[in-house]
Amino acid sequence: MIDELEVIKVERKFTRDQIKERKGIDVPDLEANITGKGIYVDAETNEPFLVYMPLPEQTVPELRKAVRGIKYSSSGVTRQSTGVENHSRTFGMAPRKPFQTREACRPTALSHEQPEEHDVLVRTADVLADIIRDIAPDLYNKDVAETAGVAEEWRISERSLWTSGVINKTSTLPYHFDGNNFDMWSAMPVIRRGTRGGYLSIPEFDAVIECRDGWVLFFPGFRLLHGVTPIAHVQKDSYRYTVVYYCLRGMKDCFSFAVEQKEARKRRTKREEGLASALKGESSFKIG
């Protein structure tokens, strides 16, 4: 059983229109002001915007081993404003992206490149889904309705609603909305050691969440602007991983796995024939 969480009221500091002006801006080096577990709600409407709590103790060692064992690209994406390299890996399911020659909805590369680590992420999804369903059933039921168009086989696990996820390795992120996701709650377990900062900032409520090692945040990232404060390494072999679970809107357009594979072969053949024809000068080549 999950311990009952205190409901904590927080005053809204800015309107949605005021918040949108911060999109794309780097998060300053803020101090955490949310450090305790609880269900945090809008003081005026009583609408929850954050659940922050420890993960079950038995979940943490396995998750730590998995995220630290995953292979990340040796060269990450360098943010021009800070010069910091961000490293990440996606997991779960991925929708079609014809312009990237991804012809079908499919599992991500991590699922077959490192199946043991990927299985840990899948099992963790079930644990997280059970938590949010237990402590906030009304929110969970709203998310069930919101994602009803996504077929069960494209969910990341049997008991969760999420389709996909990303592991961020010691990454800072500017203020942003999770625009490719459904308007539902995401889950973000944190695994860290020997780092300072790296707090999640939700400026609409002037909330800066501590992101403690072995804790998890649940929040609606599609709806709330959020970003990560700068990270400083304060000891050798330091790290900060966040594992973000979400449901991609593009997954609602996926057919069954068998149909996706069949249609992908057709699209691939058509694309290759078009490319061959263009190389011969017989036609112009278009993707899609």
N, C-alpha and C positions, 0 to 999 in steps of 0.2 A: 504493500500500500504506500501511496505517496502522502507525505505529511501535508496537512492543510496549510495553504499559503495565505499570508496576510494580504488583504487588499489595501493598496496604498494609493491615495489620491494625489494627482500631480496637476498643477495649474498649466493650462496651455499658454505659451508665451508669444506665439506668432500665429498669424493666419496662414492658410494654405498658399495664398497669393504671395505673401511676404516670403515664405519659405522657398518658393520656386526660384526666387532671385539668387539663391545660393547654389543652385544646381551647377555642378562642374567645378566649384571652388574647393581648394584644398582645405582640409579640416585643420584648425590651429591646434597647438599643443595644450589641450585642456586637461584639467584634473577631473577624475571620476567623482560623480556625486550620487551615483546609484551603486551601492556596494552590497546590499543585502537582498536576500531572496524575497520574492513577493509577486503579486499580480498588480501591475501598475495601471491605473485607470485615469481617464480624463476627469478632473475634479468637477466639471460642470455637467457632463453627460453620463458619467460612470462607464463609458465605453473603454474596454481594455485596449492598451496599445503595446504592452510588453509583459512577458512572463520571464523571470530571471530566477534560476535555481540550480542547485548542484545536480549533476548527473548521478544515476545510480552508481555506487562505488565499483561494482563488478564490471561496469561498462568501460571505465576509463583506461585501465591498463591495455586492453585489447585494442581500443581505438588509438591510443598513443602509439603502440607498436605499428599499427597499420599505416597511419599518416606519415610516420617517420620513415617507413619502409618503401613508400611510393616513390617512383622515379619521376623527377621533375626535369623539365628542360634545363640544360646548363646555362642557357641565356634566356632570361625572362623578358617581359615587356617593360621597357624603361619609360618611366613617366617624365616628360620633359620638364615639368614644373619643379620636380624635386631631384631628378637624376637617380632615383631609387628604382631598382629592378623588382618587379612583382612576378612571382612564380605561382602557377596554379595548374590544377588538373581537374577536368570534368569527369563525372561518373554518372551511372544510371543510364537513362535513355536520351537519345538525341533525335530531333525532328529532321525532315528533309531540308536540304539547302542546295538546290540545283546549281547555284552560282559558285558553290564550292565543290561541285561534282558529287555531292552527297545525294544520291538518287532515291534513297529510302529512309524511312524511320528505322532506327537500329540502336542496339546497345552501344555505348561509347567504347573507345579502344581500351580503356583501363580494365574493362570487364574480362577481356581475354588476354591482355598483356600481363596483368597481375591479379588473377582470379581470387586468390586467398585474401588479399587486402581489400578487394572490391566486395567480397562476401561479408567482411566485417562492417563495411559501410552500409550494406543492405540490412544486416541484422540490427545495426544501430538505428536505422530508419524505423523499424518496428518498435523498438524501445521508445523512441521519441513520439511516435504516433500514439502509443498507449498512454504516455504521460499527458499529452495535450487533450486527448479524448476524455481522460479521467478528471483533469482539473478544470477544463473549460469545454464541457460538452456542447454548449450552444454555439461557440465559435467553431468547433469541429463540424457540427452539422451544417453550418453555413458554408464551410469549405467543401463539404460533400456536395452540396447543391451547386456551388460555383464551378466545380470541376467535373460535373456529371457527364460532360461530353467526351471525356478521356476514357478510352477502353482500359479495362482492368489489366490487360497484359502489358500495358505501357507504364504501369506504376512501378516504382523502384522496388517495392516489397509488398508482401501480401496484406499487411495491415495499415500501410500508410497511403496517403493521397498524393504524395510527391512523385514526380517522374524522374527527377534529375538532381544533380548537385555539383558543387565545385569546392575543391580544397584550396584555400589560399595560404601560401607559405610565407610568413613574415611579410605580409603585404599591407600597404597603406592605400586607402581608396578615397577619392574626393567625394563630395556630397552627390548623391545620385538616387534615383528611383529604380526599382527592379522592373523596368518597363516591359520585358519579354515574358514576365510571369503572370499567372492569374492573380486576381485581387484576393489573396488568401494569406494565411500565416505561413511563414518560413520558420525553419529551426536552424540554430547555429551553435553547435557545440564548440568549445574552445579547448585547445591543448597547447600549453605554453610553459616555458621555463627560461629564467634568466633574462627577461626583457621587461622594459618599462614602457608605459604608454600602450598604444594599440587598443584604445578604448573605442567603443561604438558610440557615436554622437547622433542623437535624434534632436535636432535643434527646435523643432516645433514645440517640444516640451522642455527645452533646455536640459535634456537628459543626456548624461555621459556615463555609459555603463562600463563597469570595471573590467568585464570579460576575464573573469578569474579562471585559472587552470581547473579543468574538470567540471566546469559549469556550462549551462546551456541557456541561450536566449531564444525566445519565440517572439516574433513580431511581424507585422504586415509590411514587408519591404516594398511592395508595389505601391502602397498608399503613403508611406512615410518616407520623407527624405532622410537619408542616413549616410554616414561616412566613417572613416577610421582615422583616429589621431596618429601622429608620428610615433614610430617605434624606435626605442633605443636599446641596444644590447649592453647588458651590465655584467655579464659573466661569460666565460668560455662555453662553447657548445650551446648557445642560447637559441631559442626558436619560439615562434608563435604560429600555430595553425588554427584556422577556423574551417569548419566543415559545414557548408550551407546547403540545406535541403529546400527544394522549391518545385513548383509544378509549372512547366513551360506551356504557354498558350498554343504553341505550334503543334503540340502533341494531340490536340483534339482533332486534327485533320488526318491522323494516321489510321490506315486500315489495319487489318490483322497482319501479324508478322509474315505469314505465308503470302498474302496478297502483296504486301510491300515488296518482298523479294522478287516476286513475279513481275510487278510493274517496274521495278528498278532495272531488271534485265532489259526490258523493252526500251526504257528511257536511255540506258547506256548504249544499247545497239544503235538507237536513233542518233544519239550524240556522236558516236564514233563514225557512223556513216556520213553525217553532216560534215565532220572534220575532214574526213578523207576526200569528200567532194570539194570542199573549199581548198584543200591543198592541191587538187588537180586543176583549180581555177574554174570549176564548173558551177560554183555557187558561193555565196557568202555564208559564213558560219555564225550561228546564233546559239547561245546556251539557253536551254529551257524549251 
